[in-house]
Amino acid sequence: MAYRTIILASGAGTLARVIIDADDLDIEIVAVISDQGDAPRDYLYG
């Protein structure tokens, strides 16, 4: 069973992108919270 996960991203979000793209983690990302007000929506769905 995948862990439901919320990602808190700051700055450019490169670490968040690595987590989102990881195939070997048993997680379901349910939300991404960013400190960047203009963060693109494809940050998660891209």
mmCIF file of the N, C-alpha and C atoms, coordinates in Angstrom:
data_MODEL
# 
_entry.id   MODEL 
# 
loop_
_atom_site.group_PDB 
_atom_site.id 
_atom_site.type_symbol 
_atom_site.label_atom_id 
_atom_site.label_alt_id 
_atom_site.label_comp_id 
_atom_site.label_asym_id 
_atom_site.label_entity_id 
_atom_site.label_seq_id 
_atom_site.pdbx_PDB_ins_code 
_atom_site.Cartn_x 
_atom_site.Cartn_y 
_atom_site.Cartn_z 
_atom_site.occupancy 
_atom_site.B_iso_or_equiv 
_atom_site.pdbx_formal_charge 
_atom_site.auth_seq_id 
_atom_site.auth_comp_id 
_atom_site.auth_asym_id 
_atom_site.auth_atom_id 
_atom_site.pdbx_PDB_model_num 
ATOM 1   N N  . MET A 1 1  ? 0.844  -1.180 0.000   1.00 0.00 ? 1  MET A N  1 
ATOM 2   C CA . MET A 1 1  ? 0.000  0.000  0.000   1.00 0.00 ? 1  MET A CA 1 
ATOM 3   C C  . MET A 1 1  ? 0.888  1.241  0.000   1.00 0.00 ? 1  MET A C  1 
ATOM 4   N N  . ALA A 1 2  ? 0.621  2.139  -0.917  1.00 0.00 ? 2  ALA A N  1 
ATOM 5   C CA . ALA A 1 2  ? 1.417  3.358  -1.040  1.00 0.00 ? 2  ALA A CA 1 
ATOM 6   C C  . ALA A 1 2  ? 1.081  4.337  0.074   1.00 0.00 ? 2  ALA A C  1 
ATOM 7   N N  . TYR A 1 3  ? 2.103  5.016  0.562   1.00 0.00 ? 3  TYR A N  1 
ATOM 8   C CA . TYR A 1 3  ? 1.907  6.070  1.552   1.00 0.00 ? 3  TYR A CA 1 
ATOM 9   C C  . TYR A 1 3  ? 1.377  7.316  0.854   1.00 0.00 ? 3  TYR A C  1 
ATOM 10  N N  . ARG A 1 4  ? 0.305  7.886  1.372   1.00 0.00 ? 4  ARG A N  1 
ATOM 11  C CA . ARG A 1 4  ? -0.216 9.154  0.841   1.00 0.00 ? 4  ARG A CA 1 
ATOM 12  C C  . ARG A 1 4  ? 0.710  10.257 1.334   1.00 0.00 ? 4  ARG A C  1 
ATOM 13  N N  . THR A 1 5  ? 1.228  11.050 0.403   1.00 0.00 ? 5  THR A N  1 
ATOM 14  C CA . THR A 1 5  ? 2.321  11.964 0.707   1.00 0.00 ? 5  THR A CA 1 
ATOM 15  C C  . THR A 1 5  ? 2.015  13.381 0.231   1.00 0.00 ? 5  THR A C  1 
ATOM 16  N N  . ILE A 1 6  ? 2.361  14.352 1.070   1.00 0.00 ? 6  ILE A N  1 
ATOM 17  C CA . ILE A 1 6  ? 2.318  15.761 0.697   1.00 0.00 ? 6  ILE A CA 1 
ATOM 18  C C  . ILE A 1 6  ? 3.766  16.238 0.616   1.00 0.00 ? 6  ILE A C  1 
ATOM 19  N N  . ILE A 1 7  ? 4.108  16.903 -0.476  1.00 0.00 ? 7  ILE A N  1 
ATOM 20  C CA . ILE A 1 7  ? 5.463  17.415 -0.656  1.00 0.00 ? 7  ILE A CA 1 
ATOM 21  C C  . ILE A 1 7  ? 5.459  18.920 -0.401  1.00 0.00 ? 7  ILE A C  1 
ATOM 22  N N  . LEU A 1 8  ? 6.366  19.360 0.454   1.00 0.00 ? 8  LEU A N  1 
ATOM 23  C CA . LEU A 1 8  ? 6.572  20.782 0.694   1.00 0.00 ? 8  LEU A CA 1 
ATOM 24  C C  . LEU A 1 8  ? 7.809  21.192 -0.098  1.00 0.00 ? 8  LEU A C  1 
ATOM 25  N N  . ALA A 1 9  ? 7.626  22.042 -1.096  1.00 0.00 ? 9  ALA A N  1 
ATOM 26  C CA . ALA A 1 9  ? 8.726  22.425 -1.982  1.00 0.00 ? 9  ALA A CA 1 
ATOM 27  C C  . ALA A 1 9  ? 9.096  23.883 -1.757  1.00 0.00 ? 9  ALA A C  1 
ATOM 28  N N  . SER A 1 10 ? 10.390 24.154 -1.818  1.00 0.00 ? 10 SER A N  1 
ATOM 29  C CA . SER A 1 10 ? 10.839 25.538 -1.724  1.00 0.00 ? 10 SER A CA 1 
ATOM 30  C C  . SER A 1 10 ? 11.904 25.777 -2.786  1.00 0.00 ? 10 SER A C  1 
ATOM 31  N N  . GLY A 1 11 ? 12.114 27.030 -3.077  1.00 0.00 ? 11 GLY A N  1 
ATOM 32  C CA . GLY A 1 11 ? 13.125 27.365 -4.075  1.00 0.00 ? 11 GLY A CA 1 
ATOM 33  C C  . GLY A 1 11 ? 12.719 26.890 -5.454  1.00 0.00 ? 11 GLY A C  1 
ATOM 34  N N  . ALA A 1 12 ? 13.666 26.341 -6.184  1.00 0.00 ? 12 ALA A N  1 
ATOM 35  C CA . ALA A 1 12 ? 13.420 25.887 -7.551  1.00 0.00 ? 12 ALA A CA 1 
ATOM 36  C C  . ALA A 1 12 ? 12.649 24.575 -7.611  1.00 0.00 ? 12 ALA A C  1 
ATOM 37  N N  . GLY A 1 13 ? 12.601 23.850 -6.503  1.00 0.00 ? 13 GLY A N  1 
ATOM 38  C CA . GLY A 1 13 ? 11.837 22.609 -6.459  1.00 0.00 ? 13 GLY A CA 1 
ATOM 39  C C  . GLY A 1 13 ? 12.528 21.408 -7.061  1.00 0.00 ? 13 GLY A C  1 
ATOM 40  N N  . THR A 1 14 ? 13.849 21.466 -7.189  1.00 0.00 ? 14 THR A N  1 
ATOM 41  C CA . THR A 1 14 ? 14.548 20.354 -7.830  1.00 0.00 ? 14 THR A CA 1 
ATOM 42  C C  . THR A 1 14 ? 14.461 19.064 -7.014  1.00 0.00 ? 14 THR A C  1 
ATOM 43  N N  . LEU A 1 15 ? 14.525 19.146 -5.713  1.00 0.00 ? 15 LEU A N  1 
ATOM 44  C CA . LEU A 1 15 ? 14.387 17.941 -4.892  1.00 0.00 ? 15 LEU A CA 1 
ATOM 45  C C  . LEU A 1 15 ? 12.965 17.391 -4.996  1.00 0.00 ? 15 LEU A C  1 
ATOM 46  N N  . ALA A 1 16 ? 11.982 18.269 -5.000  1.00 0.00 ? 16 ALA A N  1 
ATOM 47  C CA . ALA A 1 16 ? 10.593 17.822 -5.165  1.00 0.00 ? 16 ALA A CA 1 
ATOM 48  C C  . ALA A 1 16 ? 10.424 17.113 -6.498  1.00 0.00 ? 16 ALA A C  1 
ATOM 49  N N  . ARG A 1 17 ? 11.030 17.642 -7.552  1.00 0.00 ? 17 ARG A N  1 
ATOM 50  C CA . ARG A 1 17 ? 10.930 17.027 -8.877  1.00 0.00 ? 17 ARG A CA 1 
ATOM 51  C C  . ARG A 1 17 ? 11.537 15.618 -8.872  1.00 0.00 ? 17 ARG A C  1 
ATOM 52  N N  . VAL A 1 18 ? 12.642 15.437 -8.161  1.00 0.00 ? 18 VAL A N  1 
ATOM 53  C CA . VAL A 1 18 ? 13.271 14.115 -8.068  1.00 0.00 ? 18 VAL A CA 1 
ATOM 54  C C  . VAL A 1 18 ? 12.325 13.136 -7.372  1.00 0.00 ? 18 VAL A C  1 
ATOM 55  N N  . ILE A 1 19 ? 11.682 13.587 -6.307  1.00 0.00 ? 19 ILE A N  1 
ATOM 56  C CA . ILE A 1 19 ? 10.743 12.722 -5.582  1.00 0.00 ? 19 ILE A CA 1 
ATOM 57  C C  . ILE A 1 19 ? 9.545  12.391 -6.464  1.00 0.00 ? 19 ILE A C  1 
ATOM 58  N N  . ILE A 1 20 ? 9.011  13.384 -7.166  1.00 0.00 ? 20 ILE A N  1 
ATOM 59  C CA . ILE A 1 20 ? 7.859  13.164 -8.049  1.00 0.00 ? 20 ILE A CA 1 
ATOM 60  C C  . ILE A 1 20 ? 8.197  12.163 -9.147  1.00 0.00 ? 20 ILE A C  1 
ATOM 61  N N  . ASP A 1 21 ? 9.398  12.253 -9.687  1.00 0.00 ? 21 ASP A N  1 
ATOM 62  C CA . ASP A 1 21 ? 9.808  11.387 -10.791 1.00 0.00 ? 21 ASP A CA 1 
ATOM 63  C C  . ASP A 1 21 ? 10.304 10.013 -10.355 1.00 0.00 ? 21 ASP A C  1 
ATOM 64  N N  . ALA A 1 22 ? 10.518 9.803  -9.063  1.00 0.00 ? 22 ALA A N  1 
ATOM 65  C CA . ALA A 1 22 ? 11.085 8.531  -8.578  1.00 0.00 ? 22 ALA A CA 1 
ATOM 66  C C  . ALA A 1 22 ? 10.116 7.379  -8.815  1.00 0.00 ? 22 ALA A C  1 
ATOM 67  N N  . ASP A 1 23 ? 10.636 6.307  -9.377  1.00 0.00 ? 23 ASP A N  1 
ATOM 68  C CA . ASP A 1 23 ? 9.830  5.117  -9.639  1.00 0.00 ? 23 ASP A CA 1 
ATOM 69  C C  . ASP A 1 23 ? 9.905  4.104  -8.505  1.00 0.00 ? 23 ASP A C  1 
ATOM 70  N N  . ASP A 1 24 ? 10.922 4.221  -7.671  1.00 0.00 ? 24 ASP A N  1 
ATOM 71  C CA . ASP A 1 24 ? 11.155 3.194  -6.658  1.00 0.00 ? 24 ASP A CA 1 
ATOM 72  C C  . ASP A 1 24 ? 10.569 3.535  -5.284  1.00 0.00 ? 24 ASP A C  1 
ATOM 73  N N  . LEU A 1 25 ? 9.797  4.628  -5.189  1.00 0.00 ? 25 LEU A N  1 
ATOM 74  C CA . LEU A 1 25 ? 9.166  4.989  -3.928  1.00 0.00 ? 25 LEU A CA 1 
ATOM 75  C C  . LEU A 1 25 ? 7.721  4.516  -3.935  1.00 0.00 ? 25 LEU A C  1 
ATOM 76  N N  . ASP A 1 26 ? 7.285  3.944  -2.833  1.00 0.00 ? 26 ASP A N  1 
ATOM 77  C CA . ASP A 1 26 ? 5.911  3.461  -2.724  1.00 0.00 ? 26 ASP A CA 1 
ATOM 78  C C  . ASP A 1 26 ? 5.054  4.569  -2.112  1.00 0.00 ? 26 ASP A C  1 
ATOM 79  N N  . ILE A 1 27 ? 4.836  5.637  -2.919  1.00 0.00 ? 27 ILE A N  1 
ATOM 80  C CA . ILE A 1 27 ? 4.073  6.787  -2.429  1.00 0.00 ? 27 ILE A CA 1 
ATOM 81  C C  . ILE A 1 27 ? 3.026  7.207  -3.451  1.00 0.00 ? 27 ILE A C  1 
ATOM 82  N N  . GLU A 1 28 ? 1.982  7.827  -2.944  1.00 0.00 ? 28 GLU A N  1 
ATOM 83  C CA . GLU A 1 28 ? 0.984  8.487  -3.768  1.00 0.00 ? 28 GLU A CA 1 
ATOM 84  C C  . GLU A 1 28 ? 1.026  9.961  -3.379  1.00 0.00 ? 28 GLU A C  1 
ATOM 85  N N  . ILE A 1 29 ? 1.447  10.812 -4.283  1.00 0.00 ? 29 ILE A N  1 
ATOM 86  C CA . ILE A 1 29 ? 1.547  12.242 -3.986  1.00 0.00 ? 29 ILE A CA 1 
ATOM 87  C C  . ILE A 1 29 ? 0.156  12.839 -4.115  1.00 0.00 ? 29 ILE A C  1 
ATOM 88  N N  . VAL A 1 30 ? -0.353 13.354 -3.001  1.00 0.00 ? 30 VAL A N  1 
ATOM 89  C CA . VAL A 1 30 ? -1.701 13.905 -2.989  1.00 0.00 ? 30 VAL A CA 1 
ATOM 90  C C  . VAL A 1 30 ? -1.706 15.427 -3.063  1.00 0.00 ? 30 VAL A C  1 
ATOM 91  N N  . ALA A 1 31 ? -0.565 16.065 -2.785  1.00 0.00 ? 31 ALA A N  1 
ATOM 92  C CA . ALA A 1 31 ? -0.486 17.527 -2.866  1.00 0.00 ? 31 ALA A CA 1 
ATOM 93  C C  . ALA A 1 31 ? 0.971  17.956 -2.904  1.00 0.00 ? 31 ALA A C  1 
ATOM 94  N N  . VAL A 1 32 ? 1.192  19.082 -3.549  1.00 0.00 ? 32 VAL A N  1 
ATOM 95  C CA . VAL A 1 32 ? 2.496  19.740 -3.521  1.00 0.00 ? 32 VAL A CA 1 
ATOM 96  C C  . VAL A 1 32 ? 2.243  21.174 -3.067  1.00 0.00 ? 32 VAL A C  1 
ATOM 97  N N  . ILE A 1 33 ? 2.914  21.581 -2.011  1.00 0.00 ? 33 ILE A N  1 
ATOM 98  C CA . ILE A 1 33 ? 2.796  22.940 -1.491  1.00 0.00 ? 33 ILE A CA 1 
ATOM 99  C C  . ILE A 1 33 ? 4.115  23.646 -1.770  1.00 0.00 ? 33 ILE A C  1 
ATOM 100 N N  . SER A 1 34 ? 4.032  24.812 -2.397  1.00 0.00 ? 34 SER A N  1 
ATOM 101 C CA . SER A 1 34 ? 5.229  25.545 -2.804  1.00 0.00 ? 34 SER A CA 1 
ATOM 102 C C  . SER A 1 34 ? 5.240  26.933 -2.191  1.00 0.00 ? 34 SER A C  1 
ATOM 103 N N  . ASP A 1 35 ? 6.441  27.425 -1.897  1.00 0.00 ? 35 ASP A N  1 
ATOM 104 C CA . ASP A 1 35 ? 6.572  28.796 -1.419  1.00 0.00 ? 35 ASP A CA 1 
ATOM 105 C C  . ASP A 1 35 ? 6.652  29.788 -2.576  1.00 0.00 ? 35 ASP A C  1 
ATOM 106 N N  . GLN A 1 36 ? 6.602  29.275 -3.790  1.00 0.00 ? 36 GLN A N  1 
ATOM 107 C CA . GLN A 1 36 ? 6.645  30.114 -4.978  1.00 0.00 ? 36 GLN A CA 1 
ATOM 108 C C  . GLN A 1 36 ? 5.221  30.342 -5.480  1.00 0.00 ? 36 GLN A C  1 
ATOM 109 N N  . GLY A 1 37 ? 4.721  31.566 -5.363  1.00 0.00 ? 37 GLY A N  1 
ATOM 110 C CA . GLY A 1 37 ? 3.354  31.869 -5.757  1.00 0.00 ? 37 GLY A CA 1 
ATOM 111 C C  . GLY A 1 37 ? 3.068  31.654 -7.227  1.00 0.00 ? 37 GLY A C  1 
ATOM 112 N N  . ASP A 1 38 ? 4.103  31.705 -8.055  1.00 0.00 ? 38 ASP A N  1 
ATOM 113 C CA . ASP A 1 38 ? 3.913  31.533 -9.488  1.00 0.00 ? 38 ASP A CA 1 
ATOM 114 C C  . ASP A 1 38 ? 4.377  30.160 -9.980  1.00 0.00 ? 38 ASP A C  1 
ATOM 115 N N  . ALA A 1 39 ? 4.414  29.189 -9.073  1.00 0.00 ? 39 ALA A N  1 
ATOM 116 C CA . ALA A 1 39 ? 4.829  27.837 -9.465  1.00 0.00 ? 39 ALA A CA 1 
ATOM 117 C C  . ALA A 1 39 ? 3.841  27.280 -10.492 1.00 0.00 ? 39 ALA A C  1 
ATOM 118 N N  . PRO A 1 40 ? 4.346  26.708 -11.582 1.00 0.00 ? 40 PRO A N  1 
ATOM 119 C CA . PRO A 1 40 ? 3.446  26.190 -12.621 1.00 0.00 ? 40 PRO A CA 1 
ATOM 120 C C  . PRO A 1 40 ? 2.684  24.957 -12.148 1.00 0.00 ? 40 PRO A C  1 
ATOM 121 N N  . ARG A 1 41 ? 1.465  24.792 -12.652 1.00 0.00 ? 41 ARG A N  1 
ATOM 122 C CA . ARG A 1 41 ? 0.659  23.627 -12.285 1.00 0.00 ? 41 ARG A CA 1 
ATOM 123 C C  . ARG A 1 41 ? 1.294  22.331 -12.794 1.00 0.00 ? 41 ARG A C  1 
ATOM 124 N N  . ASP A 1 42 ? 2.051  22.406 -13.872 1.00 0.00 ? 42 ASP A N  1 
ATOM 125 C CA . ASP A 1 42 ? 2.673  21.191 -14.386 1.00 0.00 ? 42 ASP A CA 1 
ATOM 126 C C  . ASP A 1 42 ? 3.848  20.748 -13.525 1.00 0.00 ? 42 ASP A C  1 
ATOM 127 N N  . TYR A 1 43 ? 4.095  21.481 -12.452 1.00 0.00 ? 43 TYR A N  1 
ATOM 128 C CA . TYR A 1 43 ? 5.100  21.084 -11.457 1.00 0.00 ? 43 TYR A CA 1 
ATOM 129 C C  . TYR A 1 43 ? 4.818  19.671 -10.975 1.00 0.00 ? 43 TYR A C  1 
ATOM 130 N N  . LEU A 1 44 ? 3.540  19.371 -10.793 1.00 0.00 ? 44 LEU A N  1 
ATOM 131 C CA . LEU A 1 44 ? 3.144  18.035 -10.357 1.00 0.00 ? 44 LEU A CA 1 
ATOM 132 C C  . LEU A 1 44 ? 2.725  17.175 -11.532 1.00 0.00 ? 44 LEU A C  1 
ATOM 133 N N  . TYR A 1 45 ? 2.043  17.759 -12.484 1.00 0.00 ? 45 TYR A N  1 
ATOM 134 C CA . TYR A 1 45 ? 1.446  16.966 -13.556 1.00 0.00 ? 45 TYR A CA 1 
ATOM 135 C C  . TYR A 1 45 ? 2.293  16.910 -14.810 1.00 0.00 ? 45 TYR A C  1 
ATOM 136 N N  . GLY A 1 46 ? 3.454  17.599 -14.801 1.00 0.00 ? 46 GLY A N  1 
ATOM 137 C CA . GLY A 1 46 ? 4.278  17.689 -16.001 1.00 0.00 ? 46 GLY A CA 1 
ATOM 138 C C  . GLY A 1 46 ? 4.914  16.465 -16.332 1.00 0.00 ? 46 GLY A C  1 
# 
